């Protein structure tokens, strides 16, 4: 079996060498390395389709070129639509840590790079949905930045292209049913309108007092993520849930906010203004799971409904291990819905602070290091 860098990571995340041996694969090599021909053995190429080799969908012109020139040597060519790394049973990553810089850096010269990485992330997220055999309604956080909006629009467009929705197919959901659903939808919790203000002068004095002038970018650059460092006006934040009665780890003092979002999404309590839909046919939730007006027909549809539904979450710029844990906790508490969470990469505290510190630096001065 011949692999490239990405497919090596993909295969390593899914199986062990003993699994390959059981399938009759005795040699695994990097396709870039020079090697002696082994004519008595058949070769299995598992590689990403690029113009150099055979990302995602192989273009027709490239496939036809391969078919014409290699038809006598290739017995079978199978396309696998997957361009993400399965990290755990309910966690995936896109393996693009530099997306944090491109998406949040204020440098205008990065616009083209940001557009390209947004396009690539959207393609990868669609392969997540395709692998799960899901065609979900897409929602996004509307404020304070527009990254989520841009990415969700791209994902919505590519989902439509992938599944080629037939407008003539019957819509499961009637207008009257939607109207009844809207009447039952509870109002989103009231937000706290007053927050304590820190002036710019006080912030400078604080930085000087704790002697972190050289590391002040770690504090100030949070503003590029939409975090108010020195608010110019009163800003509110959503009220957190009371989790005092829940069992938590002894050393855990904080529950990630994403857990609130997961639970509200499943219970249909997300504010549609703050979390708008991209699709005109959003998913309709009920007590036993989700029914999507855009879900493609399946032979085993009833069995799928019995097994529950899926909430697929994606976070731009990385997720922490505590946020990953929330996907399992919410899935365990809501038996009718399995939460699948993913991001561009996995974050550690040091990795996050290093990334934030470099946001206002030119791209050619930034180096990205992937955690082992």
C-alpha positions as CSV (number, residue, x, y, z in Angstrom):
1,X,0.0,0.0,0.0
2,X,1.3,3.4,-1.0
3,X,0.3,6.5,1.0
4,X,0.9,10.2,0.9
5,X,1.1,12.5,4.0
6,X,-2.6,13.0,4.5
7,X,-3.7,9.5,3.8
8,X,-1.1,8.2,6.2
9,X,-2.6,10.3,9.0
10,X,-6.1,9.2,8.0
11,X,-5.2,5.5,8.0
12,X,-3.4,5.8,11.3
13,X,-6.4,7.3,12.9
14,X,-8.7,4.5,11.7
15,X,-6.8,1.3,12.0
16,X,-3.6,-0.5,13.1
17,X,-1.0,-2.3,11.2
18,X,-2.4,-5.6,12.4
19,X,-5.7,-4.7,10.8
20,X,-3.9,-4.2,7.5
21,X,-2.1,-7.5,7.8
22,X,-5.4,-9.3,8.3
23,X,-6.4,-7.8,4.9
24,X,-3.3,-9.2,3.2
25,X,-1.3,-5.9,3.2
26,X,2.2,-6.6,4.2
27,X,4.1,-3.5,3.1
28,X,3.1,0.2,3.6
29,X,5.3,2.9,2.0
30,X,5.4,6.6,1.4
31,X,4.7,7.4,-2.3
32,X,7.3,10.1,-2.3
33,X,10.2,7.9,-1.4
34,X,12.3,6.1,-4.0
35,X,11.8,2.3,-3.9
36,X,12.7,-0.8,-5.7
37,X,9.9,-2.3,-7.9
38,X,8.2,-5.4,-6.4
39,X,6.7,-6.9,-9.5
40,X,5.3,-10.0,-7.8
41,X,3.1,-7.9,-5.6
42,X,0.0,-5.9,-6.5
43,X,0.0,-2.2,-5.4
44,X,-2.8,-0.4,-3.7
45,X,-2.6,3.4,-4.0
46,X,-4.4,5.4,-1.3
47,X,-3.7,9.0,-2.2
48,X,-5.3,12.4,-2.4
49,X,-6.3,13.4,-6.0
50,X,-4.1,16.4,-7.0
51,X,-2.7,17.3,-10.4
52,X,0.7,15.9,-9.2
53,X,-0.9,12.6,-8.1
54,X,-4.1,11.3,-8.3
55,X,-8.0,16.9,-2.6
56,X,-11.4,15.6,-2.5
57,X,-13.2,15.1,-5.8
58,X,-11.0,14.0,-8.7
59,X,-11.7,16.3,-11.7
60,X,-13.1,14.6,-14.8
61,X,-10.3,15.7,-17.1
62,X,-7.7,14.3,-14.7
63,X,-9.6,11.0,-14.2
64,X,-10.0,10.6,-18.0
65,X,-6.2,11.2,-18.4
66,X,-5.5,8.5,-15.9
67,X,-7.9,6.1,-17.5
68,X,-6.4,6.6,-20.9
69,X,-2.8,6.3,-19.9
70,X,-3.0,3.7,-17.2
71,X,-6.0,1.6,-18.1
72,X,-3.9,-1.5,-18.7
73,X,-2.2,-1.3,-15.3
74,X,-5.1,-0.2,-13.1
75,X,-7.6,-2.9,-12.2
76,X,-10.0,-0.7,-10.1
77,X,-10.3,2.9,-9.2
78,X,-12.5,3.8,-6.2
79,X,-13.2,7.4,-5.0
80,X,-13.4,7.9,-1.2
81,X,-15.0,11.2,-0.4
82,X,-13.2,11.9,2.9
83,X,-10.8,14.8,3.6
84,X,-10.8,15.0,7.4
85,X,-9.1,13.2,10.2
86,X,-11.2,11.1,12.6
87,X,-9.8,11.9,16.0
88,X,-12.2,10.0,18.3
89,X,-15.5,8.2,17.8
90,X,-17.4,11.6,18.0
91,X,-14.5,14.0,17.2
92,X,-12.9,15.0,13.9
93,X,-10.4,17.6,12.8
94,X,-9.6,19.2,9.4
95,X,-5.8,19.3,10.3
96,X,-5.4,22.9,9.2
97,X,-3.9,24.8,12.3
98,X,-2.9,27.8,10.1
99,X,-6.7,28.5,9.6
100,X,-6.6,30.3,12.9
101,X,-4.2,32.9,11.6
102,X,-5.9,33.3,8.2
103,X,-9.4,33.6,9.7
104,X,-8.6,36.1,12.5
105,X,-5.5,38.0,11.5
106,X,-6.2,41.7,10.7
107,X,-3.7,41.8,7.9
108,X,-5.6,42.7,4.7
109,X,-3.0,41.0,2.5
110,X,-4.2,37.7,3.8
111,X,-7.6,38.0,2.1
112,X,-6.8,35.6,-0.7
113,X,-5.3,33.1,1.6
114,X,-8.4,33.3,3.9
115,X,-10.8,32.8,0.9
116,X,-8.8,29.8,-0.2
117,X,-8.7,28.2,3.3
118,X,-12.5,28.9,3.8
119,X,-13.2,27.1,0.5
120,X,-11.0,24.1,1.5
121,X,-12.6,23.9,5.0
122,X,-16.1,23.9,3.5
123,X,-15.1,21.0,1.2
124,X,-13.8,19.1,4.1
125,X,-16.9,19.7,6.3
126,X,-19.1,18.4,3.4
127,X,-17.1,15.2,3.4
128,X,-17.8,14.8,7.1
129,X,-21.5,15.0,6.3
130,X,-21.2,12.7,3.4
131,X,-19.3,10.1,5.5
132,X,-22.1,10.2,8.1
133,X,-24.7,10.1,5.3
134,X,-26.3,13.3,6.5
135,X,-27.6,16.3,4.7
136,X,-28.1,18.7,7.6
137,X,-29.6,22.2,7.9
138,X,-26.7,24.6,8.4
139,X,-26.8,27.2,11.3
140,X,-24.1,29.6,12.3
141,X,-23.2,32.2,15.1
142,X,-24.1,35.5,13.6
143,X,-21.9,37.7,15.7
144,X,-19.4,39.3,16.4
145,X,-17.4,38.2,13.3
146,X,-18.5,37.1,9.9
147,X,-16.2,34.0,9.6
148,X,-19.0,31.7,10.6
149,X,-21.4,33.3,8.1
150,X,-19.0,33.0,5.2
151,X,-18.1,29.4,6.0
152,X,-21.7,28.3,6.5
153,X,-22.8,29.8,3.2
154,X,-20.0,27.8,1.5
155,X,-20.9,24.6,3.3
156,X,-24.6,25.1,2.4
157,X,-23.7,25.7,-1.3
158,X,-21.5,22.6,-1.4
159,X,-24.0,20.4,0.3
160,X,-26.6,21.3,-2.3
161,X,-24.1,20.6,-5.1
162,X,-23.1,17.3,-3.5
163,X,-26.6,16.0,-2.8
164,X,-28.2,17.6,-5.9
165,X,-31.5,18.2,-4.2
166,X,-34.4,17.6,-6.5
167,X,-36.9,20.5,-6.1
168,X,-39.7,18.3,-7.3
169,X,-39.3,15.8,-4.4
170,X,-42.1,16.0,-1.8
171,X,-41.4,18.3,1.1
172,X,-42.0,16.3,4.4
173,X,-42.9,19.3,6.3
174,X,-46.0,21.4,5.6
175,X,-46.3,25.2,6.2
176,X,-48.9,24.6,8.9
177,X,-46.5,22.2,10.7
178,X,-43.8,24.9,10.6
179,X,-46.3,27.5,11.9
180,X,-47.2,25.3,14.9
181,X,-43.5,24.7,15.6
182,X,-42.8,28.4,15.7
183,X,-45.6,28.9,18.2
184,X,-44.1,26.3,20.5
185,X,-40.6,27.7,20.2
186,X,-39.6,29.2,23.6
187,X,-38.0,32.6,23.7
188,X,-34.2,32.7,24.2
189,X,-33.0,33.6,27.6
190,X,-32.6,37.3,28.4
191,X,-29.0,38.6,28.2
192,X,-27.2,40.5,30.8
193,X,-26.9,44.1,29.5
194,X,-24.3,45.5,31.9
195,X,-20.7,44.4,32.0
196,X,-17.8,46.0,33.8
197,X,-15.7,48.3,31.6
198,X,-11.9,48.5,31.4
199,X,-10.5,51.6,29.9
200,X,-7.5,51.6,27.5
201,X,-5.5,53.5,30.2
202,X,-6.3,51.0,32.9
203,X,-5.3,48.2,30.5
204,X,-1.9,49.7,29.8
205,X,-1.4,50.2,33.5
206,X,-2.3,46.6,34.2
207,X,0.1,45.3,31.6
208,X,2.9,47.4,33.0
209,X,2.2,46.4,36.6
210,X,2.4,42.7,35.9
211,X,5.5,43.3,33.7
212,X,4.2,41.6,30.5
213,X,4.9,44.4,28.0
214,X,6.6,42.0,25.7
215,X,3.7,39.6,25.8
216,X,0.9,42.2,25.6
217,X,-0.2,40.9,22.2
218,X,-1.5,37.8,23.9
219,X,-4.1,40.1,25.6
220,X,-4.8,42.7,22.9
221,X,-5.1,40.3,20.0
222,X,-8.2,38.7,21.5
223,X,-10.1,41.6,20.0
224,X,-9.5,40.0,16.5
225,X,-11.6,37.1,17.7
226,X,-14.5,39.4,18.7
227,X,-13.6,39.4,22.4
228,X,-14.1,42.9,23.8
229,X,-10.8,43.9,25.5
230,X,-11.8,47.5,26.1
231,X,-15.5,47.8,25.3
232,X,-16.6,51.1,23.7
233,X,-20.2,50.5,24.7
234,X,-22.2,48.2,27.0
235,X,-22.3,44.7,25.7
236,X,-24.3,41.7,26.9
237,X,-23.6,38.1,27.1
238,X,-25.9,35.1,27.4
239,X,-26.8,33.8,30.8
240,X,-25.1,30.5,31.6
241,X,-27.0,27.5,32.8
242,X,-27.0,26.5,36.4
243,X,-24.9,23.3,36.6
244,X,-24.4,23.3,40.3
245,X,-26.3,20.0,40.6
246,X,-24.3,18.2,37.9
247,X,-21.6,15.8,38.6
248,X,-18.3,17.3,37.5
249,X,-14.6,16.4,37.7
250,X,-13.1,17.4,41.1
251,X,-10.6,19.8,39.5
252,X,-13.0,21.2,36.9
253,X,-14.3,24.7,37.7
254,X,-15.9,25.6,34.4
255,X,-18.2,24.1,31.8
256,X,-17.4,25.1,28.2
257,X,-20.1,27.4,26.7
258,X,-20.3,25.1,23.7
259,X,-22.2,22.6,25.9
260,X,-25.0,25.1,26.4
261,X,-25.1,25.6,22.6
262,X,-25.3,21.9,22.0
263,X,-28.1,21.4,24.5
264,X,-30.1,24.4,23.2
265,X,-29.7,23.2,19.6
266,X,-31.1,19.8,20.5
267,X,-33.9,21.3,22.5
268,X,-34.7,23.8,19.8
269,X,-33.9,26.8,22.0
270,X,-31.3,28.6,19.9
271,X,-32.4,32.1,18.9
272,X,-32.9,32.1,15.1
273,X,-31.6,35.7,14.9
274,X,-28.4,34.9,16.7
275,X,-28.1,31.4,15.1
276,X,-29.8,31.9,11.6
277,X,-30.2,29.1,9.1
278,X,-28.6,29.1,5.7
279,X,-31.2,26.7,4.2
280,X,-34.7,27.7,3.4
281,X,-35.8,24.2,4.6
282,X,-34.2,24.0,8.1
283,X,-34.3,20.9,10.1
284,X,-37.4,20.4,12.2
285,X,-36.8,18.9,15.7
286,X,-39.2,17.0,17.9
287,X,-39.0,15.0,21.1
288,X,-37.6,11.9,19.5
289,X,-35.0,13.4,17.2
290,X,-34.7,15.5,14.0
291,X,-36.5,15.3,10.7
292,X,-35.0,17.3,7.9
293,X,-37.0,18.6,5.0
294,X,-33.9,18.2,2.9
295,X,-32.9,14.8,4.0
296,X,-32.4,12.4,1.2
297,X,-34.6,9.3,1.1
298,X,-33.1,6.1,2.6
299,X,-34.2,2.5,2.4
300,X,-33.6,2.1,6.2
301,X,-35.1,5.5,7.2
302,X,-37.3,4.0,10.0
303,X,-34.3,2.3,11.4
304,X,-32.3,5.5,11.3
305,X,-35.1,7.3,13.2
306,X,-35.1,4.6,15.8
307,X,-31.4,5.0,16.3
308,X,-31.7,8.8,16.7
309,X,-30.3,11.9,15.0
310,X,-27.0,13.7,14.7
311,X,-25.9,17.2,15.6
312,X,-22.7,18.1,13.7
313,X,-20.7,20.9,15.2
314,X,-17.8,22.7,13.7
315,X,-15.6,25.4,15.4
316,X,-13.3,27.7,13.4
317,X,-9.8,28.0,15.0
318,X,-9.6,24.9,17.2
319,X,-11.3,23.1,20.0
320,X,-10.1,22.0,23.5
321,X,-10.3,18.6,25.0
322,X,-12.9,19.8,27.5
323,X,-15.1,20.9,24.6
324,X,-14.6,17.5,23.0
325,X,-15.8,15.9,26.2
326,X,-19.0,17.9,26.0
327,X,-20.0,16.1,22.8
328,X,-20.0,12.8,24.7
329,X,-21.7,14.2,27.8
330,X,-24.6,15.7,25.8
331,X,-24.9,12.6,23.7
332,X,-25.2,10.5,26.8
333,X,-27.8,12.8,28.3
334,X,-29.9,13.1,25.1
335,X,-30.3,9.5,23.9
336,X,-32.1,10.6,20.7
337,X,-29.3,12.7,19.4
338,X,-25.6,12.0,18.8
339,X,-23.3,15.0,18.9
340,X,-20.3,15.0,16.4
341,X,-17.8,17.8,17.1
342,X,-14.9,19.0,14.9
343,X,-12.6,21.9,14.2
344,X,-9.6,22.9,12.2
345,X,-7.3,21.4,14.9
346,X,-7.0,20.4,18.5
347,X,-6.0,23.2,20.9
348,X,-3.9,23.2,24.1
349,X,-3.6,26.3,26.3
350,X,-0.1,27.1,25.1
351,X,-1.0,26.5,21.5
352,X,-3.9,28.9,21.7
353,X,-1.9,31.7,23.4
354,X,0.9,31.3,20.9
355,X,-1.6,31.5,18.0
356,X,-3.2,34.7,19.4
357,X,0.1,36.3,20.0
358,X,1.0,35.9,16.3
359,X,-2.3,37.2,14.8
360,X,-1.0,40.8,14.2
361,X,2.3,39.6,12.7
362,X,3.0,39.4,9.0
363,X,2.4,36.0,7.5
364,X,6.0,35.5,6.5
365,X,7.0,36.0,10.2
366,X,4.7,33.3,11.4
367,X,5.6,29.6,11.8
368,X,3.0,27.0,12.6
369,X,3.8,24.0,14.7
370,X,1.5,21.0,15.0
371,X,1.2,19.3,18.3
372,X,2.5,15.7,18.3
